[in-house]
Amino acid sequence: MTNLRERQTVLISTSLRASLIVLVAIAWAGLGLAASDADRPASRESRKQATERDGRLPRLGFRQEPHPTHTFLPLVRMSFPSVRGSTCEAWCYESDVEFLDVRPLDEGRLQLRHRWRSQPHVVFVTTVTPEPGAVEFTVRAVADRQRAQDATLPKSLLPLNLCFQLRPATRFQSQPDPYPEFVRRCFIFTERGRTFLLDTHRRKILHRFPTDDPKNNPPWVQMYVGAWRPVPPVQGKGWAEYSTDRYTVPIIGVVSRDGKSLIAIANGSADMLCNAWHDCLHNNPKWEPAERPPGERRWRLKVYAMPNEPDRLLSRVTHDFPQTLRLKANRAPMK
């Protein structure tokens, strides 16, 4: 075969089966498509060199899953060739947005578009970029002037909530174990270093479950704040409570059942992160830089998969998000 380049194909299934409506499969070997996105993180040549050095890039896919309270869930699927059983998904987004479309870009990337329901002239454009050992999600906001000629972006942009799901990851998912065993393998970084969630103080969710309910022994779900924020008081409402332990770097992850690998989601600005129901983790960044006009801000996070080496993960995250070093220096009182 001559002049092999990346091939991207879009497979559209019209099956009425509830499990899958749309599938976008990314295959590596053929034609690259032209991209209009301005947020390309690296040149084709530098990415080619990185791929040759560190192995194959993660493979991306997309599907729509029917849901009882939403028309469907738009799910970006990621599979990391260097880590067995690592296929995971990201629901984009558990927020006040309407999914518009998805299309493949060059270099194995995907582009998704969502409309802000409350301000329909605002469209969020997500670029999903595979790189060795990681997948980056970068979002920018644009004003849809076809919808309104004088449309402008609001000063405050919608906080997007990406729901990161590990149910498809056969070596990382909770099943067939009891859910607390999955929580036991989840971790954050505190002043004690890597800290597994069942080694943190987790407040019982007494407004939802009796004190002796299995879901409170230990609490199955919990929210955490950064060390630069005071610990919130007991909420007594909502889906979960806040732990009294705080994280030092916006990272939350899970170790594989055999202890050999990890998957983590990280960024440089999240004030809160959590483990929730359905094998999902949430760790959502702010729009930054905050002092820039809305159209110049970016919402950015990365998913990592690698051997179970927490120091290596920390090094990679602080390199990709150097602002995390400033967060650690801004410690706030506990209350």
SERO-4910 file (N, C-alpha, C, O; in steps of 0.05 Angstrom, whole numbers):
BEGIN
 pado doro    nc1    nc2    nc3   cac1   cac2   cac3    cc1    cc2    cc3    oc1    oc2    oc3
  Met    A     17    -24      0      0      0      0     18     25      0     38     25     14
  Thr    A     11     45    -15     28     68    -18     15     92     -5    -10     95     -5
  Asn    A     33    110      7     24    135     19      1    131     39    -20    145     37
  Leu    A      5    112     57    -16    107     77    -19    131     95      1    141    106
  Arg    A    -43    140     99    -49    161    118    -71    152    135    -82    130    131
  Glu    A    -79    168    155   -101    160    173   -127    158    158   -134    177    143
  Arg    A   -141    137    163   -168    134    151   -189    137    173   -186    125    194
  Gln    A   -209    153    168   -230    157    187   -256    150    173   -262    161    151
  Thr    A   -271    133    185   -297    126    173   -319    130    193   -315    127    217
  Val    A   -342    138    183   -365    142    200   -386    120    192   -395    119    170
  Leu    A   -392    104    212   -411     82    207   -437     90    221   -438     93    245
  Ile    A   -458     94    205   -484    102    216   -503     78    215   -509     67    194
  Ser    A   -511     70    238   -530     47    240   -558     58    244   -563     75    261
  Thr    A   -576     48    228   -604     56    231   -621     36    246   -645     37    245
  Ser    A   -607     18    259   -621     -3    275   -638     10    296   -630     31    308
  Leu    A   -661     -1    301   -679      9    322   -673     -3    349   -687      3    368
  Arg    A   -654    -20    350   -647    -32    376   -639    -11    395   -623      7    388
  Ala    A   -648    -13    420   -644      9    440   -615     12    447   -607     33    457
  Ser    A   -599     -9    444   -571     -8    454   -553     10    438   -533     20    449
  Leu    A   -559     15    412   -541     31    396   -555     43    373   -568     28    357
  Ile    A   -553     69    369   -565     82    346   -543     91    326   -546     86    303
  Val    A   -523    105    336   -502    115    319   -475    106    328   -470    107    352
  Leu    A   -459     98    310   -431     90    317   -412    104    298   -415    103    274
  Val    A   -392    117    310   -371    128    294   -346    112    300   -336    112    323
  Ala    A   -335     98    280   -311     82    285   -287     95    273   -289    105    250
  Ile    A   -265     97    287   -241    110    278   -221     88    271   -212     73    289
  Ala    A   -214     84    246   -194     64    238   -169     79    230   -170    101    219
  Trp    A   -146     66    234   -120     80    229   -107     68    204    -96     46    205
  Ala    A   -108     82    183    -92     75    159   -100     89    134    -89     80    114
  Gly    A   -115    109    132   -123    118    106   -125    148    104   -107    162    112
  Leu    A   -147    158     94   -150    186     87   -156    203    111   -174    196    126
  Gly    A   -142    226    114   -148    245    135   -166    267    123   -163    274    100
  Leu    A   -185    277    139   -203    297    130   -194    325    139   -181    327    160
  Ala    A   -200    345    123   -192    372    131   -207    381    155   -231    374    158
  Ala    A   -194    397    172   -207    406    197   -209    436    197   -191    450    187
  Ser    A   -231    447    208   -234    475    210   -229    485    238   -229    509    243
  Asp    A   -225    467    257   -221    474    285   -194    488    289   -174    480    277
  Ala    A   -194    509    305   -170    525    309   -154    516    333   -133    529    338
  Asp    A   -162    496    347   -149    489    372   -132    464    369   -127    450    389
  Arg    A   -121    459    346   -103    436    342    -79    439    360    -64    458    357
  Pro    A    -73    419    377    -52    422    397    -24    418    386     -5    427    398
  Ala    A    -21    404    364      6    398    354      5    394    324    -16    388    313
  Ser    A     27    397    311     29    393    282     27    364    275     31    347    293
  Arg    A     20    358    250     19    330    241     45    316    245     46    293    254
  Glu    A     68    330    239     94    317    241    101    311    270    111    289    276
  Ser    A     95    330    289    102    325    317     85    302    328     95    286    345
  Arg    A     60    301    320     43    279    329     51    252    318     50    232    331
  Lys    A     61    252    293     71    228    281     95    218    296     98    194    301
  Gln    A    113    236    303    137    229    318    130    217    346    141    198    354
  Ala    A    110    230    359    101    220    385     89    193    383     93    175    400
  Thr    A     74    188    362     61    162    358     82    140    353     80    119    364
  Glu    A    102    146    337    123    127    331    139    121    357    148     98    361
  Arg    A    142    141    374    158    137    398    142    122    420    153    104    433
  Asp    A    117    128    423    102    118    446     80     97    439     66     89    457
  Gly    A     78     90    414     59     70    407     34     81    394     32    106    389
  Arg    A     15     64    388     -9     73    374    -26     92    391    -26     91    415
  Leu    A    -40    110    377    -58    129    391    -83    114    400    -90     94    389
  Pro    A    -96    126    420   -123    115    428   -142    116    404   -140    133    387
  Arg    A   -161     98    404   -181     97    383   -207    109    394   -215    103    416
  Leu    A   -219    127    378   -243    141    386   -267    130    372   -265    120    349
  Gly    A   -290    132    385   -315    125    372   -338    142    384   -333    157    403
  Phe    A   -361    139    373   -384    155    382   -409    138    379   -413    124    359
  Arg    A   -427    140    399   -452    126    397   -473    142    412   -467    158    429
  Gln    A   -499    137    406   -521    150    419   -537    128    433   -546    108    421
  Glu    A   -541    131    459   -555    111    475   -581    122    485   -581    143    499
  Pro    A   -604    110    479   -629    119    489   -629    120    520   -616    105    533
  His    A   -645    139    531   -645    144    559   -673    151    568   -687    165    553
  Pro    A   -682    143    592   -710    148    600   -716    177    604   -740    185    600
  Thr    A   -697    194    611   -703    222    616   -690    241    595   -694    265    597
  His    A   -675    230    576   -664    245    554   -671    231    528   -677    207    528
  Thr    A   -671    246    506   -676    233    480   -656    211    476   -663    188    468
  Phe    A   -630    217    481   -609    198    480   -585    210    494   -584    234    499
  Leu    A   -565    193    500   -540    203    511   -519    202    489   -514    181    477
  Pro    A   -506    225    483   -484    225    464   -458    216    478   -449    230    496
  Leu    A   -447    194    470   -425    181    484   -400    180    466   -402    168    444
  Val    A   -378    191    475   -353    188    461   -339    164    473   -335    163    498
  Arg    A   -331    145    457   -317    121    466   -288    123    461   -279    132    440
  Met    A   -272    114    481   -242    115    479   -232     87    486   -241     74    504
  Ser    A   -212     78    470   -199     53    475   -169     57    472   -159     68    452
  Phe    A   -154     50    493   -125     54    494   -110     28    488   -111     10    504
  Pro    A    -96     27    465    -83      2    457    -63     -8    477    -58    -32    479
  Ser    A    -50     10    492    -29      2    511    -40     -9    537    -24    -20    553
  Val    A    -66     -7    542    -78    -17    567   -101    -35    560   -121    -26    549
  Arg    A    -99    -60    566   -120    -79    560   -146    -73    576   -145    -64    599
  Gly    A   -169    -78    563   -194    -74    577   -200    -46    586   -212    -42    607
  Ser    A   -190    -26    571   -191      2    579   -213     18    565   -214     42    569
  Thr    A   -230      5    549   -250     20    534   -269     34    554   -281     21    570
  Cys    A   -271     60    552   -288     76    570   -303     97    553   -298    100    529
  Glu    A   -322    110    565   -340    129    551   -343    155    566   -341    156    591
  Ala    A   -349    176    551   -355    202    563   -382    212    552   -385    215    528
  Trp    A   -401    216    571   -426    228    563   -421    258    560   -415    272    580
  Cys    A   -425    268    536   -421    297    530   -449    309    524   -457    306    501
  Tyr    A   -462    323    542   -455    330    569   -479    327    586   -502    329    576
  Glu    A   -476    322    612   -498    321    631   -504    350    640   -502    357    663
  Ser    A   -513    366    620   -516    395    624   -540    405    608   -553    389    594
  Asp    A   -546    431    609   -568    443    595   -561    448    566   -560    471    557
  Val    A   -555    427    551   -547    429    524   -563    409    506   -572    388    516
  Glu    A   -565    415    481   -577    398    461   -555    389    441   -542    406    429
  Phe    A   -552    363    438   -532    353    419   -541    360    391   -564    355    383
  Leu    A   -522    370    375   -528    377    347   -517    357    327   -531    345    311
  Asp    A   -490    352    328   -478    334    309   -450    326    317   -439    337    336
  Val    A   -439    306    303   -412    297    307   -400    292    279   -414    284    261
  Arg    A   -374    298    276   -360    292    251   -331    285    257   -320    296    276
  Pro    A   -319    269    240   -291    263    243   -274    286    232   -281    298    212
  Leu    A   -252    291    245   -232    311    236   -206    295    228   -206    271    230
  Asp    A   -186    310    220   -161    297    213   -147    287    238   -154    294    260
  Glu    A   -126    271    234   -109    261    255   -125    245    277   -117    245    300
  Gly    A   -147    232    269   -161    215    287   -179    230    307   -188    218    326
  Arg    A   -184    256    303   -199    271    322   -229    270    315   -237    263    293
  Leu    A   -245    278    335   -274    281    331   -282    309    339   -270    322    356
  Gln    A   -303    319    326   -315    345    333   -345    341    340   -359    329    324
  Leu    A   -353    350    363   -381    350    371   -391    379    374   -376    396    381
  Arg    A   -417    383    368   -429    409    373   -454    406    390   -470    387    386
  His    A   -457    424    409   -481    425    426   -491    454    427   -476    473    425
  Arg    A   -518    456    429   -530    483    433   -539    486    462   -550    468    474
  Trp    A   -533    509    473   -542    516    500   -572    521    499   -581    540    486
  Arg    A   -587    505    513   -616    507    511   -626    534    522   -644    546    510
  Ser    A   -615    543    544   -625    568    556   -616    593    540   -629    614    541
  Gln    A   -595    590    524   -586    612    507   -579    600    479   -556    596    473
  Pro    A   -600    595    463   -596    579    439   -578    591    418   -572    578    398
  His    A   -570    616    421   -551    628    402   -523    620    408   -504    628    394
  Val    A   -518    605    430   -491    597    438   -488    567    431   -504    551    439
  Val    A   -466    561    417   -460    534    409   -432    527    421   -413    543    419
  Phe    A   -431    504    433   -405    494    444   -393    473    424   -406    454    417
  Val    A   -369    478    416   -355    461    397   -333    446    412   -314    458    423
  Thr    A   -336    420    413   -317    402    427   -299    388    407   -308    377    388
  Thr    A   -273    390    412   -254    375    396   -241    353    414   -230    360    435
  Val    A   -244    328    406   -233    306    421   -208    296    406   -209    288    383
  Thr    A   -185    297    420   -159    292    407   -145    269    420   -139    270    444
  Pro    A   -139    247    405   -123    226    417    -93    233    416    -84    245    397
  Glu    A    -79    225    436    -50    228    437    -39    204    452    -54    190    465
  Pro    A    -13    199    451     -3    175    464    -10    174    494     -2    192    509
  Gly    A    -26    154    501    -33    150    529    -54    168    540    -60    168    564
  Ala    A    -67    184    523    -87    204    533   -106    212    511   -101    208    488
  Val    A   -129    223    520   -149    235    502   -156    262    514   -163    264    537
  Glu    A   -154    283    497   -160    310    507   -187    319    496   -194    315    473
  Phe    A   -203    331    514   -228    344    507   -224    375    510   -218    384    532
  Thr    A   -228    390    488   -226    419    489   -251    430    477   -260    423    456
  Val    A   -263    449    492   -288    461    483   -284    492    480   -272    505    497
  Arg    A   -296    503    459   -297    531    455   -326    539    450   -342    523    441
  Ala    A   -333    563    457   -361    573    453   -361    592    429   -343    609    427
  Val    A   -381    590    412   -384    608    389   -413    618    389   -431    605    397
  Ala    A   -416    642    378   -442    654    375   -453    646    347   -440    650    327
  Asp    A   -477    635    347   -490    626    323   -504    650    310   -527    655    316
  Arg    A   -491    663    291   -503    687    278   -522    679    256   -536    697    246
  Gln    A   -523    654    249   -545    645    231   -571    645    245   -592    648    234
  Arg    A   -569    640    272   -594    640    288   -602    668    296   -626    675    297
  Ala    A   -582    685    301   -587    713    308   -563    730    298   -541    726    308
  Gln    A   -568    748    280   -546    763    267   -529    779    287   -505    782    283
  Asp    A   -542    788    308   -528    804    328   -520    788    353   -515    799    374
  Ala    A   -519    761    350   -513    744    373   -485    749    384   -466    752    369
  Thr    A   -483    750    410   -457    752    424   -457    732    447   -477    723    456
  Leu    A   -433    726    456   -430    707    478   -434    721    504   -426    744    508
  Pro    A   -448    708    523   -451    719    550   -425    720    565   -406    705    558
  Lys    A   -423    737    585   -398    739    600   -392    713    616   -369    705    619
  Ser    A   -414    700    625   -410    674    640   -419    652    622   -442    652    611
  Leu    A   -402    632    618   -409    609    601   -419    586    618   -412    584    642
  Leu    A   -434    569    606   -446    546    621   -425    527    631   -407    519    616
  Pro    A   -425    520    657   -407    499    667   -415    472    656   -436    461    663
  Leu    A   -398    461    639   -404    435    626   -398    413    646   -378    414    661
  Asn    A   -414    392    645   -411    369    663   -408    344    646   -427    332    636
  Leu    A   -383    335    642   -377    310    628   -378    287    648   -366    287    669
  Cys    A   -394    267    641   -398    243    658   -380    222    646   -385    210    625
  Phe    A   -358    215    660   -338    196    651   -346    168    662   -347    164    686
  Gln    A   -350    149    644   -362    123    651   -343    100    645   -331     99    624
  Leu    A   -340     83    665   -322     60    663   -337     33    659   -324     12    661
  Arg    A   -362     34    655   -377      9    652   -367     -9    629   -368    -33    632
  Pro    A   -358      3    606   -348    -15    585   -320    -25    590   -310    -43    575
  Ala    A   -306    -15    610   -278    -22    615   -276    -48    631   -279    -47    655
  Thr    A   -271    -70    617   -274    -96    630   -256   -101    654   -263   -116    672
  Arg    A   -232    -88    654   -213    -92    676   -217    -71    698   -203    -72    718
  Phe    A   -235    -51    693   -238    -29    712   -266    -26    723   -269    -15    745
  Gln    A   -286    -36    709   -314    -33    717   -319    -46    744   -303    -61    755
  Ser    A   -342    -39    756   -349    -49    782   -357    -79    781   -349    -94    799
  Gln    A   -373    -86    761   -382   -114    760   -359   -133    756   -340   -127    741
  Pro    A   -360   -157    767   -383   -169    782   -382   -164    812   -397   -176    827
  Asp    A   -364   -146    821   -360   -142    850   -382   -124    861   -394   -109    846
  Pro    A   -386   -124    887   -403   -104    900   -392    -76    894   -368    -72    892
  Tyr    A   -410    -56    892   -401    -29    884   -379    -18    902   -361     -4    892
  Pro    A   -380    -22    929   -358    -11    945   -330    -21    938   -310     -7    943
  Glu    A   -329    -44    925   -302    -54    916   -292    -37    893   -268    -34    890
  Phe    A   -310    -27    876   -302     -8    855   -292     18    868   -271     29    860
  Val    A   -307     28    888   -299     53    901   -272     49    915   -256     68    916
  Arg    A   -267     26    925   -242     20    939   -218     24    920   -196     31    928
  Arg    A   -223     19    893   -201     22    874   -199     50    862   -180     56    848
  Cys    A   -218     67    868   -217     95    859   -200    111    877   -197    106    901
  Phe    A   -187    132    866   -168    148    882   -168    177    874   -177    185    852
  Ile    A   -158    193    893   -152    221    888   -124    226    899   -111    207    909
  Phe    A   -114    250    898    -88    257    911    -93    277    933   -105    298    928
  Thr    A    -85    270    957    -88    288    980    -60    294    991    -40    287    978
  Glu    A    -58    307   1014    -32    313   1026    -18    287   1033      6    288   1039
  Arg    A    -32    265   1034    -20    239   1040    -10    225   1015     -1    202   1016
  Gly    A    -11    238    992     -5    226    966    -29    213    954    -52    221    960
  Arg    A    -25    193    937    -49    179    926    -65    167    949    -54    152    966
  Thr    A    -91    173    949   -108    164    970   -133    151    958   -147    163    943
  Phe    A   -137    125    965   -160    112    955   -185    121    970   -184    128    993
  Leu    A   -208    122    955   -231    136    966   -242    123    992   -253    138   1009
  Leu    A   -240     97    995   -249     86   1020   -230     91   1043   -236     84   1066
  Asp    A   -207    104   1038   -189    113   1059   -193    142   1065   -179    153   1082
  Thr    A   -213    155   1053   -221    182   1060   -245    181   1079   -258    161   1081
  His    A   -250    204   1092   -274    205   1109   -298    212   1091   -298    234   1079
  Arg    A   -317    194   1089   -340    197   1072   -365    200   1089   -372    182   1104
  Arg    A   -378    223   1086   -402    228   1102   -426    212   1091   -429    208   1067
  Lys    A   -441    201   1110   -465    186   1102   -486    205   1090   -488    229   1096
  Ile    A   -502    194   1071   -522    209   1057   -549    204   1070   -566    190   1059
  Leu    A   -552    215   1094   -575    208   1111   -601    219   1101   -622    209   1109
  His    A   -601    239   1084   -626    249   1074   -637    232   1051   -659    236   1042
  Arg    A   -621    212   1043   -630    194   1021   -632    165   1031   -650    151   1022
  Phe    A   -615    157   1049   -614    129   1057   -612    127   1088   -598    143   1100
  Pro    A   -626    108   1100   -622    104   1129   -593     99   1137   -578     90   1120
  Thr    A   -586    104   1161   -558    102   1169   -547     74   1166   -523     70   1162
  Asp    A   -565     53   1168   -556     25   1166   -559     14   1138   -556    -10   1133
  Asp    A   -567     31   1119   -571     22   1091   -543     14   1079   -524     28   1084
  Pro    A   -542     -7   1063   -517    -15   1051   -504      8   1035   -479     10   1034
  Lys    A   -520     26   1023   -509     48   1007   -495     69   1025   -482     87   1015
  Asn    A   -498     66   1051   -485     84   1070   -462     70   1085   -450     83   1103
  Asn    A   -457     45   1079   -437     30   1095   -419     14   1077   -423    -10   1073
  Pro    A   -398     27   1065   -392     56   1067   -409     71   1047   -422     59   1030
  Pro    A   -410     98   1048   -425    113   1028   -414    107   1000   -390    109    995
  Trp    A   -432    100    982   -424     92    955   -415    115    938   -397    112    921
  Val    A   -426    139    943   -419    163    926   -411    185    945   -419    186    968
  Gln    A   -394    204    934   -384    225    951   -372    247    933   -362    242    911
  Met    A   -374    272    943   -362    295    929   -337    303    945   -336    300    970
  Tyr    A   -318    315    931   -293    325    944   -287    353    933   -293    359    910
  Val    A   -275    370    950   -267    396    941   -236    398    942   -223    383    956
  Gly    A   -225    418    928   -196    422    928   -187    434    954   -203    447    968
  Ala    A   -161    431    960   -150    441    985   -151    471    986   -146    483   1007
  Trp    A   -156    485    964   -158    514    963   -186    523    969   -192    547    968
  Arg    A   -204    505    976   -232    512    984   -238    501   1012   -228    479   1019
  Pro    A   -254    515   1028   -263    504   1053   -281    480   1048   -295    479   1027
  Val    A   -282    461   1066   -300    438   1064   -329    447   1069   -334    459   1090
  Pro    A   -347    443   1050   -375    451   1055   -387    436   1078   -379    413   1084
  Pro    A   -407    448   1092   -420    434   1114   -438    412   1103   -441    409   1078
  Val    A   -449    396   1120   -468    375   1112   -490    387   1096   -502    407   1105
  Gln    A   -496    376   1073   -516    388   1055   -545    382   1063   -562    399   1064
  Gly    A   -550    356   1070   -577    348   1077   -596    349   1053   -620    348   1057
  Lys    A   -585    350   1029   -601    351   1005   -583    343    982   -559    340    985
  Gly    A   -596    339    958   -580    332    935   -573    303    934   -584    287    949
  Trp    A   -555    295    916   -550    267    910   -528    255    928   -526    231    930
  Ala    A   -511    272    940   -489    262    956   -480    283    976   -490    306    976
  Glu    A   -462    276    994   -449    294   1013   -420    299   1005   -409    286    988
  Tyr    A   -408    319   1019   -379    325   1014   -362    311   1035   -368    312   1059
  Ser    A   -341    299   1026   -321    288   1044   -306    311   1059   -305    333   1049
  Thr    A   -296    304   1083   -279    324   1097   -250    323   1088   -234    339   1097
  Asp    A   -243    303   1071   -216    303   1059   -217    319   1033   -236    318   1018
  Arg    A   -195    333   1027   -193    350   1003   -170    340    985   -150    329    995
  Tyr    A   -173    344    960   -152    336    941   -133    360    936   -141    383    939
  Thr    A   -109    353    928    -88    373    922    -84    379    893    -74    399    885
  Val    A    -93    360    876    -91    362    847   -117    352    835   -127    332    844
  Pro    A   -129    366    815   -154    357    804   -152    332    787   -153    332    762
  Ile    A   -148    309    801   -145    283    788   -164    264    803   -164    264    828
  Ile    A   -179    248    789   -193    225    801   -190    202    781   -193    205    757
  Gly    A   -185    179    792   -180    156    775   -188    130    788   -198    129    810
  Val    A   -182    108    774   -188     81    784   -166     62    775   -155     65    753
  Val    A   -159     43    792   -139     23    786   -154     -2    776   -176     -8    786
  Ser    A   -142    -16    758   -154    -40    747   -156    -61    769   -143    -60    789
  Arg    A   -174    -81    764   -179   -101    784   -154   -117    791   -151   -126    814
  Asp    A   -135   -120    772   -111   -135    777    -88   -117    788    -66   -127    794
  Gly    A    -94    -91    791    -74    -73    803    -52    -65    784    -33    -52    794
  Lys    A    -53    -71    759    -31    -66    741    -33    -40    725    -13    -30    715
  Ser    A    -57    -29    722    -61     -6    705    -79     14    719    -92      8    739
  Leu    A    -80     39    709    -99     59    719   -110     75    696    -98     77    674
  Ile    A   -134     86    700   -147    105    683   -154    129    701   -164    125    723
  Ala    A   -149    153    691   -154    177    707   -164    199    689   -159    200    665
  Ile    A   -179    218    701   -188    242    688   -178    265    703   -180    266    728
  Ala    A   -167    285    689   -153    307    703   -156    333    687   -162    333    663
  Asn    A   -152    355    701   -152    382    689   -137    401    708   -125    392    727
  Gly    A   -137    426    702   -121    445    718   -136    464    734   -125    483    745
  Ser    A   -163    460    738   -178    481    751   -202    472    767   -215    489    780
  Ala    A   -210    446    767   -235    438    780   -235    443    810   -216    436    824
  Asp    A   -256    456    819   -260    461    848   -274    437    862   -273    435    887
  Met    A   -286    419    847   -301    397    858   -298    373    840   -298    376    815
  Leu    A   -296    349    851   -297    325    835   -311    303    852   -315    307    876
  Cys    A   -319    281    839   -335    262    854   -334    235    840   -328    232    817
  Asn    A   -340    214    856   -348    189    845   -378    186    849   -389    193    870
  Ala    A   -392    177    828   -421    176    829   -430    147    823   -415    128    824
  Trp    A   -456    145    816   -468    119    810   -459    110    782   -448    125    767
  His    A   -464     85    776   -460     74    749   -431     75    740   -426     80    716
  Asp    A   -412     70    758   -384     69    750   -374     95    738   -358     94    719
  Cys    A   -384    118    747   -377    143    734   -362    161    753   -366    161    777
  Leu    A   -345    177    741   -329    197    755   -334    224    742   -338    226    717
  His    A   -333    246    758   -337    273    748   -314    290    757   -307    290    781
  Asn    A   -302    305    739   -280    323    745   -279    344    724   -264    341    704
  Asn    A   -294    365    727   -299    384    706   -284    411    710   -286    423    732
  Pro    A   -270    420    690   -254    445    693   -271    470    691   -295    469    685
  Lys    A   -258    492    697   -271    518    692   -264    527    664   -246    517    651
  Trp    A   -278    548    654   -271    561    630   -248    580    635   -250    598    652
  Glu    A   -226    576    621   -202    592    627   -189    601    601   -192    589    580
  Pro    A   -173    623    603   -169    640    626   -194    658    632   -206    668    614
  Ala    A   -200    660    657   -225    674    665   -225    703    657   -246    715    652
  Glu    A   -201    716    655   -200    744    649   -203    750    619   -206    773    611
  Arg    A   -202    729    602   -204    733    573   -233    735    565   -251    727    580
  Pro    A   -239    747    542   -266    747    531   -277    719    528   -261    700    524
  Pro    A   -303    715    530   -315    688    530   -306    672    505   -301    648    508
  Gly    A   -303    684    482   -296    669    458   -267    659    458   -260    642    442
  Glu    A   -251    670    476   -223    661    478   -218    642    501   -195    632    504
  Arg    A   -238    636    517   -235    617    539   -238    588    528   -250    584    507
  Arg    A   -226    570    543   -228    542    535   -235    525    560   -226    531    583
  Trp    A   -251    504    555   -257    484    575   -241    459    567   -245    449    545
  Arg    A   -223    450    585   -204    430    576   -198    409    597   -192    416    620
  Leu    A   -199    384    590   -191    362    608   -179    340    592   -181    339    567
  Lys    A   -166    321    606   -155    298    593   -161    272    608   -164    272    633
  Val    A   -163    251    593   -166    224    603   -140    209    598   -129    210    576
  Tyr    A   -129    196    619   -103    182    617   -107    153    622   -124    145    639
  Ala    A    -92    136    609    -91    107    614    -61     99    613    -47    105    594
  Met    A    -52     85    633    -24     78    635    -19     57    656    -38     48    669
  Pro    A      5     47    659     11     29    681      5     42    708      4     67    710
  Asn    A      0     26    728     -8     36    755     17     49    769     28     37    787
  Glu    A     24     72    759     47     87    769     38    116    776     38    133    759
  Pro    A     29    121    801     18    147    808     37    170    804     28    192    796
  Asp    A     63    166    809     82    188    805     84    196    775     86    219    768
  Arg    A     82    176    758     82    181    729     58    196    721     59    215    705
  Leu    A     35    189    732     10    204    726     12    233    736      6    251    720
  Leu    A     22    237    760     25    264    770     43    281    752     37    304    746
  Ser    A     65    269    744     84    283    727     72    291    700     75    313    691
  Arg    A     56    272    689     43    278    663     22    300    666     21    318    650
  Val    A      7    299    688    -14    319    692     -3    347    697    -12    366    685
  Thr    A     18    348    714     29    375    719     43    386    695     46    410    692
  His    A     53    369    677     64    378    652     42    389    634     45    410    622
  Asp    A     20    374    632     -2    382    614    -18    406    625    -29    422    610
  Phe    A    -19    408    652    -34    429    665    -17    442    687    -21    437    710
  Pro    A      3    458    679     21    470    699      8    487    720     19    492    741
  Gln    A    -17    496    714    -30    513    734    -37    497    759    -44    509    780
  Thr    A    -36    470    758    -42    455    782    -22    460    804    -28    457    828
  Leu    A      2    469    797     23    475    818     14    500    834     20    501    857
  Arg    A      1    518    821     -8    542    835    -32    535    853    -34    546    875
  Leu    A    -49    517    845    -71    509    861    -62    498    888    -73    504    909
  Lys    A    -41    480    887    -31    468    912    -21    488    931    -21    484    955
  Ala    A    -11    511    921      1    532    939    -20    549    952    -14    565    970
  Asn    A    -45    547    943    -66    565    954    -85    551    974   -109    552    971
  Arg    A    -73    538    993    -89    522   1012   -107    541   1028    -99    562   1037
  Ala    A   -132    532   1032   -151    547   1047   -157    533   1074   -152    509   1076
  Pro    A   -167    548   1094   -175    535   1120   -196    514   1114   -211    516   1095
  Met    A   -198    494   1132   -217    472   1128   -245    483   1128   -262    473   1114
  Lys    A   -251    503   1145   -278    514   1147   -278    544   1142   -299    557   1143
***
